[in-house]
Amino acid sequence: LGTDVRLNGRAFTIVGVTAGTSTSSLLGGSVDAWITLAHADAMLDRNWRTNPDNRWWTTLVRADASAAAEVDAALERATGALAARLPEPWRDRKLLTVPGTVLAGSQRGAAVTLSLVLTVFSVLIMVAAAANVGGLFLAAAAADCGRAAIQLAIGSGRLGILRRHLIEGGLIGAAAGFAALALYAWIRIQLADVALLPTLTLRLDLPLNLEMIGLTISVGALIGSLLALGPALWMTRLDVAQTLRDGSGRSTGGGGLSRARRILVAAQVAISITLLAGATLFARTLETL
């Protein structure tokens, strides 16, 4: 407090510190300092108050839905007063409220389209990964059917086999959730400040809280358990006598299991080719833009 700083060649004295906010950017532009409205004459042209062609204003306010009608009514009255005082410049102008956003007009539509494209890519990547993990679970079940038959023969129970595979799938899914959160934590640091121009920095405030961490790990564990459910159910329906006669080391899992593995591999290859083609076209589009 009391330190003198120079902004645009003019001296200012720091007289107070405001509470911190969740963002430090205005319409995507990096904000280095805030000054009071009373000092605008020292920073802007002298006629900034009366010349509507000089600059346009954006005022940020936090209000609930019930206050929006009052604000709109007040702005409508202010528009009428300005039109009466300055009829020529305010003939086609209007004061209004809009939801707080860094995008407006066609930019918002473009951002929505980009989000949809990235969402489709993300879903395809997750489906390909799920097909890969599902194939691994099926292969593990085929290799483990001999041991499962022995467990069933000594009376361990089919429910125990089902529970063991579901727990294994859940642990793998939870581990995937931890890995995803670690990657996300690194990415959010890299995207904290994106320098679009030397004088324009886009600051992205990506959340990372306990609710998000718990949801990610829980969803990962659930999906892992669901992927392990199919092979686990198949193992509980083994013909114990036939499997033991065939030999625990030579069992391949039967035609049904092999067919399921081929379907998963074919789906993974098809999705991967789609992702490769789509990502290539998307990269070319970004380069063109």
TORKOL-4160 file (C-alpha; in steps of 0.2 Angstrom, whole numbers, padded with zeros to 4 digits, m for minus):
289
<pt num="1" X="0000" Y="0000" Z="0000"/>
<pt num="2" X="0006" Y="0017" Z="m0004"/>
<pt num="3" X="0017" Y="0012" Z="m0018"/>
<pt num="4" X="0017" Y="0023" Z="m0034"/>
<pt num="5" X="0015" Y="0015" Z="m0051"/>
<pt num="6" X="0015" Y="0022" Z="m0068"/>
<pt num="7" X="0001" Y="0017" Z="m0080"/>
<pt num="8" X="0001" Y="0024" Z="m0098"/>
<pt num="9" X="0014" Y="0037" Z="m0092"/>
<pt num="10" X="0003" Y="0043" Z="m0077"/>
<pt num="11" X="0007" Y="0041" Z="m0059"/>
<pt num="12" X="m0005" Y="0032" Z="m0048"/>
<pt num="13" X="m0004" Y="0027" Z="m0029"/>
<pt num="14" X="m0010" Y="0010" Z="m0023"/>
<pt num="15" X="m0023" Y="0014" Z="m0009"/>
<pt num="16" X="m0031" Y="m0003" Z="m0007"/>
<pt num="17" X="m0031" Y="m0022" Z="m0012"/>
<pt num="18" X="m0048" Y="m0030" Z="m0017"/>
<pt num="19" X="m0053" Y="m0048" Z="m0013"/>
<pt num="20" X="m0047" Y="m0061" Z="m0026"/>
<pt num="21" X="m0058" Y="m0067" Z="m0040"/>
<pt num="22" X="m0059" Y="m0083" Z="m0050"/>
<pt num="23" X="m0053" Y="m0075" Z="m0066"/>
<pt num="24" X="m0041" Y="m0061" Z="m0071"/>
<pt num="25" X="m0047" Y="m0058" Z="m0089"/>
<pt num="26" X="m0060" Y="m0048" Z="m0097"/>
<pt num="27" X="m0067" Y="m0054" Z="m0114"/>
<pt num="28" X="m0052" Y="m0065" Z="m0116"/>
<pt num="29" X="m0039" Y="m0051" Z="m0114"/>
<pt num="30" X="m0027" Y="m0051" Z="m0100"/>
<pt num="31" X="m0030" Y="m0037" Z="m0087"/>
<pt num="32" X="m0014" Y="m0030" Z="m0079"/>
<pt num="33" X="m0022" Y="m0017" Z="m0067"/>
<pt num="34" X="m0039" Y="m0010" Z="m0063"/>
<pt num="35" X="m0042" Y="0009" Z="m0059"/>
<pt num="36" X="m0057" Y="0018" Z="m0053"/>
<pt num="37" X="m0069" Y="0026" Z="m0065"/>
<pt num="38" X="m0065" Y="0043" Z="m0057"/>
<pt num="39" X="m0048" Y="0042" Z="m0065"/>
<pt num="40" X="m0054" Y="0038" Z="m0082"/>
<pt num="41" X="m0051" Y="0056" Z="m0088"/>
<pt num="42" X="m0032" Y="0053" Z="m0084"/>
<pt num="43" X="m0031" Y="0037" Z="m0095"/>
<pt num="44" X="m0043" Y="0041" Z="m0109"/>
<pt num="45" X="m0048" Y="0055" Z="m0120"/>
<pt num="46" X="m0056" Y="0070" Z="m0112"/>
<pt num="47" X="m0072" Y="0067" Z="m0122"/>
<pt num="48" X="m0074" Y="0049" Z="m0118"/>
<pt num="49" X="m0090" Y="0052" Z="m0108"/>
<pt num="50" X="m0100" Y="0061" Z="m0122"/>
<pt num="51" X="m0093" Y="0054" Z="m0138"/>
<pt num="52" X="m0101" Y="0037" Z="m0141"/>
<pt num="53" X="m0090" Y="0034" Z="m0156"/>
<pt num="54" X="m0074" Y="0035" Z="m0145"/>
<pt num="55" X="m0076" Y="0018" Z="m0137"/>
<pt num="56" X="m0089" Y="0006" Z="m0131"/>
<pt num="57" X="m0093" Y="0000" Z="m0113"/>
<pt num="58" X="m0094" Y="m0017" Z="m0105"/>
<pt num="59" X="m0099" Y="m0017" Z="m0087"/>
<pt num="60" X="m0098" Y="m0034" Z="m0077"/>
<pt num="61" X="m0111" Y="m0036" Z="m0064"/>
<pt num="62" X="m0116" Y="m0051" Z="m0054"/>
<pt num="63" X="m0135" Y="m0052" Z="m0052"/>
<pt num="64" X="m0148" Y="m0065" Z="m0050"/>
<pt num="65" X="m0163" Y="m0068" Z="m0062"/>
<pt num="66" X="m0175" Y="m0058" Z="m0052"/>
<pt num="67" X="m0164" Y="m0042" Z="m0054"/>
<pt num="68" X="m0162" Y="m0044" Z="m0072"/>
<pt num="69" X="m0179" Y="m0037" Z="m0076"/>
<pt num="70" X="m0175" Y="m0022" Z="m0066"/>
<pt num="71" X="m0159" Y="m0019" Z="m0074"/>
<pt num="72" X="m0167" Y="m0021" Z="m0091"/>
<pt num="73" X="m0180" Y="m0008" Z="m0087"/>
<pt num="74" X="m0167" Y="0004" Z="m0080"/>
<pt num="75" X="m0156" Y="0002" Z="m0096"/>
<pt num="76" X="m0172" Y="0005" Z="m0107"/>
<pt num="77" X="m0175" Y="0021" Z="m0098"/>
<pt num="78" X="m0157" Y="0026" Z="m0100"/>
<pt num="79" X="m0157" Y="0023" Z="m0118"/>
<pt num="80" X="m0172" Y="0034" Z="m0120"/>
<pt num="81" X="m0164" Y="0048" Z="m0111"/>
<pt num="82" X="m0148" Y="0047" Z="m0121"/>
<pt num="83" X="m0158" Y="0046" Z="m0137"/>
<pt num="84" X="m0167" Y="0062" Z="m0132"/>
<pt num="85" X="m0151" Y="0071" Z="m0127"/>
<pt num="86" X="m0140" Y="0064" Z="m0142"/>
<pt num="87" X="m0153" Y="0059" Z="m0155"/>
<pt num="88" X="m0141" Y="0057" Z="m0170"/>
<pt num="89" X="m0128" Y="0044" Z="m0162"/>
<pt num="90" X="m0141" Y="0035" Z="m0152"/>
<pt num="91" X="m0154" Y="0033" Z="m0165"/>
<pt num="92" X="m0149" Y="0014" Z="m0168"/>
<pt num="93" X="m0140" Y="0011" Z="m0152"/>
<pt num="94" X="m0147" Y="0002" Z="m0137"/>
<pt num="95" X="m0141" Y="m0003" Z="m0119"/>
<pt num="96" X="m0145" Y="m0021" Z="m0115"/>
<pt num="97" X="m0139" Y="m0035" Z="m0104"/>
<pt num="98" X="m0132" Y="m0052" Z="m0110"/>
<pt num="99" X="m0125" Y="m0067" Z="m0101"/>
<pt num="100" X="m0107" Y="m0066" Z="m0096"/>
<pt num="101" X="m0096" Y="m0074" Z="m0109"/>
<pt num="102" X="m0080" Y="m0071" Z="m0119"/>
<pt num="103" X="m0089" Y="m0076" Z="m0135"/>
<pt num="104" X="m0103" Y="m0067" Z="m0144"/>
<pt num="105" X="m0112" Y="m0069" Z="m0160"/>
<pt num="106" X="m0105" Y="m0081" Z="m0173"/>
<pt num="107" X="m0090" Y="m0084" Z="m0162"/>
<pt num="108" X="m0102" Y="m0093" Z="m0150"/>
<pt num="109" X="m0108" Y="m0104" Z="m0164"/>
<pt num="110" X="m0091" Y="m0108" Z="m0169"/>
<pt num="111" X="m0086" Y="m0113" Z="m0152"/>
<pt num="112" X="m0101" Y="m0124" Z="m0150"/>
<pt num="113" X="m0097" Y="m0133" Z="m0166"/>
<pt num="114" X="m0078" Y="m0135" Z="m0161"/>
<pt num="115" X="m0084" Y="m0142" Z="m0144"/>
<pt num="116" X="m0095" Y="m0155" Z="m0152"/>
<pt num="117" X="m0081" Y="m0160" Z="m0164"/>
<pt num="118" X="m0069" Y="m0163" Z="m0149"/>
<pt num="119" X="m0083" Y="m0172" Z="m0139"/>
<pt num="120" X="m0086" Y="m0184" Z="m0154"/>
<pt num="121" X="m0067" Y="m0187" Z="m0155"/>
<pt num="122" X="m0066" Y="m0190" Z="m0136"/>
<pt num="123" X="m0081" Y="m0202" Z="m0136"/>
<pt num="124" X="m0072" Y="m0212" Z="m0151"/>
<pt num="125" X="m0056" Y="m0213" Z="m0141"/>
<pt num="126" X="m0065" Y="m0219" Z="m0126"/>
<pt num="127" X="m0074" Y="m0232" Z="m0136"/>
<pt num="128" X="m0058" Y="m0238" Z="m0144"/>
<pt num="129" X="m0050" Y="m0239" Z="m0127"/>
<pt num="130" X="m0065" Y="m0249" Z="m0120"/>
<pt num="131" X="m0064" Y="m0261" Z="m0135"/>
<pt num="132" X="m0046" Y="m0264" Z="m0131"/>
<pt num="133" X="m0048" Y="m0267" Z="m0113"/>
<pt num="134" X="m0063" Y="m0278" Z="m0116"/>
<pt num="135" X="m0053" Y="m0288" Z="m0128"/>
<pt num="136" X="m0039" Y="m0290" Z="m0114"/>
<pt num="137" X="m0052" Y="m0296" Z="m0102"/>
<pt num="138" X="m0059" Y="m0309" Z="m0114"/>
<pt num="139" X="m0041" Y="m0315" Z="m0117"/>
<pt num="140" X="m0038" Y="m0316" Z="m0099"/>
<pt num="141" X="m0054" Y="m0325" Z="m0096"/>
<pt num="142" X="m0050" Y="m0338" Z="m0109"/>
<pt num="143" X="m0032" Y="m0341" Z="m0102"/>
<pt num="144" X="m0040" Y="m0342" Z="m0084"/>
<pt num="145" X="m0054" Y="m0354" Z="m0088"/>
<pt num="146" X="m0044" Y="m0369" Z="m0082"/>
<pt num="147" X="m0041" Y="m0362" Z="m0065"/>
<pt num="148" X="m0059" Y="m0356" Z="m0064"/>
<pt num="149" X="m0065" Y="m0374" Z="m0068"/>
<pt num="150" X="m0054" Y="m0381" Z="m0054"/>
<pt num="151" X="m0061" Y="m0368" Z="m0042"/>
<pt num="152" X="m0079" Y="m0372" Z="m0046"/>
<pt num="153" X="m0074" Y="m0391" Z="m0045"/>
<pt num="154" X="m0068" Y="m0389" Z="m0027"/>
<pt num="155" X="m0084" Y="m0379" Z="m0022"/>
<pt num="156" X="m0077" Y="m0361" Z="m0022"/>
<pt num="157" X="m0094" Y="m0354" Z="m0029"/>
<pt num="158" X="m0098" Y="m0345" Z="m0045"/>
<pt num="159" X="m0102" Y="m0329" Z="m0036"/>
<pt num="160" X="m0084" Y="m0328" Z="m0029"/>
<pt num="161" X="m0077" Y="m0329" Z="m0047"/>
<pt num="162" X="m0089" Y="m0316" Z="m0053"/>
<pt num="163" X="m0084" Y="m0305" Z="m0038"/>
<pt num="164" X="m0066" Y="m0307" Z="m0041"/>
<pt num="165" X="m0067" Y="m0301" Z="m0059"/>
<pt num="166" X="m0078" Y="m0286" Z="m0055"/>
<pt num="167" X="m0066" Y="m0281" Z="m0042"/>
<pt num="168" X="m0051" Y="m0282" Z="m0054"/>
<pt num="169" X="m0061" Y="m0273" Z="m0067"/>
<pt num="170" X="m0065" Y="m0259" Z="m0055"/>
<pt num="171" X="m0047" Y="m0257" Z="m0049"/>
<pt num="172" X="m0041" Y="m0256" Z="m0067"/>
<pt num="173" X="m0055" Y="m0243" Z="m0071"/>
<pt num="174" X="m0050" Y="m0233" Z="m0055"/>
<pt num="175" X="m0032" Y="m0233" Z="m0060"/>
<pt num="176" X="m0037" Y="m0226" Z="m0077"/>
<pt num="177" X="m0047" Y="m0212" Z="m0068"/>
<pt num="178" X="m0031" Y="m0208" Z="m0058"/>
<pt num="179" X="m0021" Y="m0208" Z="m0074"/>
<pt num="180" X="m0033" Y="m0196" Z="m0083"/>
<pt num="181" X="m0034" Y="m0184" Z="m0068"/>
<pt num="182" X="m0014" Y="m0183" Z="m0068"/>
<pt num="183" X="m0014" Y="m0179" Z="m0087"/>
<pt num="184" X="m0028" Y="m0167" Z="m0084"/>
<pt num="185" X="m0019" Y="m0158" Z="m0070"/>
<pt num="186" X="m0004" Y="m0156" Z="m0081"/>
<pt num="187" X="m0014" Y="m0150" Z="m0096"/>
<pt num="188" X="m0023" Y="m0137" Z="m0086"/>
<pt num="189" X="m0007" Y="m0129" Z="m0081"/>
<pt num="190" X="m0001" Y="m0129" Z="m0099"/>
<pt num="191" X="m0017" Y="m0120" Z="m0104"/>
<pt num="192" X="m0018" Y="m0108" Z="m0089"/>
<pt num="193" X="m0011" Y="m0094" Z="m0101"/>
<pt num="194" X="m0013" Y="m0095" Z="m0120"/>
<pt num="195" X="m0004" Y="m0081" Z="m0128"/>
<pt num="196" X="m0015" Y="m0077" Z="m0144"/>
<pt num="197" X="m0006" Y="m0061" Z="m0147"/>
<pt num="198" X="0009" Y="m0052" Z="m0139"/>
<pt num="199" X="m0005" Y="m0041" Z="m0131"/>
<pt num="200" X="m0019" Y="m0053" Z="m0129"/>
<pt num="201" X="m0018" Y="m0068" Z="m0117"/>
<pt num="202" X="m0033" Y="m0080" Z="m0115"/>
<pt num="203" X="m0033" Y="m0087" Z="m0097"/>
<pt num="204" X="m0043" Y="m0103" Z="m0095"/>
<pt num="205" X="m0049" Y="m0107" Z="m0078"/>
<pt num="206" X="m0051" Y="m0126" Z="m0079"/>
<pt num="207" X="m0058" Y="m0134" Z="m0063"/>
<pt num="208" X="m0050" Y="m0147" Z="m0052"/>
<pt num="209" X="m0060" Y="m0150" Z="m0036"/>
<pt num="210" X="m0065" Y="m0165" Z="m0025"/>
<pt num="211" X="m0081" Y="m0167" Z="m0033"/>
<pt num="212" X="m0073" Y="m0169" Z="m0051"/>
<pt num="213" X="m0060" Y="m0181" Z="m0044"/>
<pt num="214" X="m0072" Y="m0192" Z="m0035"/>
<pt num="215" X="m0084" Y="m0192" Z="m0051"/>
<pt num="216" X="m0069" Y="m0197" Z="m0062"/>
<pt num="217" X="m0063" Y="m0211" Z="m0052"/>
<pt num="218" X="m0080" Y="m0218" Z="m0048"/>
<pt num="219" X="m0085" Y="m0218" Z="m0067"/>
<pt num="220" X="m0069" Y="m0226" Z="m0071"/>
<pt num="221" X="m0071" Y="m0240" Z="m0058"/>
<pt num="222" X="m0089" Y="m0242" Z="m0064"/>
<pt num="223" X="m0084" Y="m0244" Z="m0083"/>
<pt num="224" X="m0070" Y="m0256" Z="m0078"/>
<pt num="225" X="m0082" Y="m0267" Z="m0069"/>
<pt num="226" X="m0095" Y="m0267" Z="m0083"/>
<pt num="227" X="m0081" Y="m0271" Z="m0096"/>
<pt num="228" X="m0076" Y="m0286" Z="m0084"/>
<pt num="229" X="m0094" Y="m0291" Z="m0082"/>
<pt num="230" X="m0096" Y="m0301" Z="m0098"/>
<pt num="231" X="m0080" Y="m0312" Z="m0097"/>
<pt num="232" X="m0085" Y="m0315" Z="m0078"/>
<pt num="233" X="m0102" Y="m0321" Z="m0083"/>
<pt num="234" X="m0095" Y="m0332" Z="m0096"/>
<pt num="235" X="m0083" Y="m0340" Z="m0084"/>
<pt num="236" X="m0097" Y="m0344" Z="m0071"/>
<pt num="237" X="m0106" Y="m0354" Z="m0085"/>
<pt num="238" X="m0091" Y="m0365" Z="m0089"/>
<pt num="239" X="m0094" Y="m0384" Z="m0091"/>
<pt num="240" X="m0083" Y="m0389" Z="m0077"/>
<pt num="241" X="m0081" Y="m0407" Z="m0083"/>
<pt num="242" X="m0078" Y="m0403" Z="m0101"/>
<pt num="243" X="m0065" Y="m0390" Z="m0097"/>
<pt num="244" X="m0055" Y="m0401" Z="m0085"/>
<pt num="245" X="m0055" Y="m0415" Z="m0098"/>
<pt num="246" X="m0049" Y="m0403" Z="m0111"/>
<pt num="247" X="m0034" Y="m0397" Z="m0100"/>
<pt num="248" X="m0032" Y="m0381" Z="m0091"/>
<pt num="249" X="m0018" Y="m0375" Z="m0101"/>
<pt num="250" X="m0026" Y="m0379" Z="m0119"/>
<pt num="251" X="m0043" Y="m0371" Z="m0117"/>
<pt num="252" X="m0046" Y="m0357" Z="m0129"/>
<pt num="253" X="m0063" Y="m0351" Z="m0122"/>
<pt num="254" X="m0074" Y="m0359" Z="m0135"/>
<pt num="255" X="m0082" Y="m0352" Z="m0151"/>
<pt num="256" X="m0093" Y="m0339" Z="m0143"/>
<pt num="257" X="m0078" Y="m0331" Z="m0134"/>
<pt num="258" X="m0067" Y="m0331" Z="m0149"/>
<pt num="259" X="m0081" Y="m0323" Z="m0160"/>
<pt num="260" X="m0083" Y="m0309" Z="m0146"/>
<pt num="261" X="m0064" Y="m0305" Z="m0147"/>
<pt num="262" X="m0065" Y="m0304" Z="m0166"/>
<pt num="263" X="m0079" Y="m0292" Z="m0165"/>
<pt num="264" X="m0070" Y="m0281" Z="m0152"/>
<pt num="265" X="m0054" Y="m0281" Z="m0163"/>
<pt num="266" X="m0064" Y="m0276" Z="m0178"/>
<pt num="267" X="m0073" Y="m0262" Z="m0169"/>
<pt num="268" X="m0056" Y="m0256" Z="m0162"/>
<pt num="269" X="m0048" Y="m0256" Z="m0180"/>
<pt num="270" X="m0063" Y="m0247" Z="m0188"/>
<pt num="271" X="m0064" Y="m0233" Z="m0174"/>
<pt num="272" X="m0045" Y="m0231" Z="m0175"/>
<pt num="273" X="m0046" Y="m0228" Z="m0194"/>
<pt num="274" X="m0060" Y="m0216" Z="m0191"/>
<pt num="275" X="m0051" Y="m0206" Z="m0178"/>
<pt num="276" X="m0035" Y="m0206" Z="m0189"/>
<pt num="277" X="m0044" Y="m0199" Z="m0204"/>
<pt num="278" X="m0054" Y="m0186" Z="m0193"/>
<pt num="279" X="m0039" Y="m0180" Z="m0183"/>
<pt num="280" X="m0030" Y="m0177" Z="m0200"/>
<pt num="281" X="m0044" Y="m0167" Z="m0207"/>
<pt num="282" X="m0046" Y="m0158" Z="m0191"/>
<pt num="283" X="m0028" Y="m0153" Z="m0190"/>
<pt num="284" X="m0028" Y="m0147" Z="m0208"/>
<pt num="285" X="m0043" Y="m0136" Z="m0204"/>
<pt num="286" X="m0035" Y="m0129" Z="m0189"/>
<pt num="287" X="m0019" Y="m0125" Z="m0200"/>
<pt num="288" X="m0030" Y="m0117" Z="m0213"/>
<pt num="289" X="m0039" Y="m0106" Z="m0200"/>
